[in-house]
């Protein structure tokens, strides 16, 4: 049915666009990964992605050397405390590339950069596929957000949904739900918590063989408990 086909928008891309994605997936999902070095004051970090970019406020240009200053006793906002609750809130903007077939849709590339109180977790990349059956479907997704070194892992809960506004393309897809944190690596090993996720992107066509790249926006907020 045409309505069922358009509804692939809801689950298919949503599952990908968000956390099945959200997101620095395993290296096997990124065959052409590149790494760049970004600088901000005395801070240095490496960014790995298919098309790596420095976050807002960061630059690939190494700053001139300055006289060393005594270390501050206050940890920068990008470094989480050793233990406790962290109030996470950020917006991720980027693009999602889609490829449609007769029975499914693939998100061949998803890239986004985050800003806000995100503790340096500004990298969101991924890919995937799905074959949804209705205009508004549950999201079954899992993935990670990364700062290039540390990662945060999460799974959508059963109430999360991706819904196409219309049964026919062109249309917009809206994402709503909660991502339950299941751990992480580095500073986020053993982390727990729940993040509320909302977002949107648009679809121009669902014809078999059609390809497109659409702007993607995700807003993620909640509390992260670190150990």
DACORBEL-V42232 format. One line per field, one symbol per residue. psi: psi as a letter, one per 40 degrees, with the letter a starting at -180 (. if undefined). burial: 1 if it has 16 or more other ideal C-beta (glycine too) atoms within 10 Angstrom, else 0. A space follows every 10 residues. Layout:
psi->???
burial->???
This chain:
psi->idddddeddc dcdddddbed cgigaideeg dfhihihiih beihihhhid giiiiheiie hhiihihiii hiehhidehi idiahhhhhi hhhaihhihi adeiihgdhh hihiiagefe gehhiaiaii gieidhiihg iiaiiieddi ihiiiiieei ihhhdidiii iihhhiahhh heaaibeehe iiahhhhiii iihdiehhei iihiihhhhh iahhhi.
burial->0000111111 1111111111 1111100011 0000000101 0000101110 0111100100 0000000000 0000000101 0000010101 1101111111 0000111011 1111000111 1111111111 0100101110 1111111101 1111110001 1111101010 1011111111 1001001100 1110101011 1110010000 0101010111 1101010
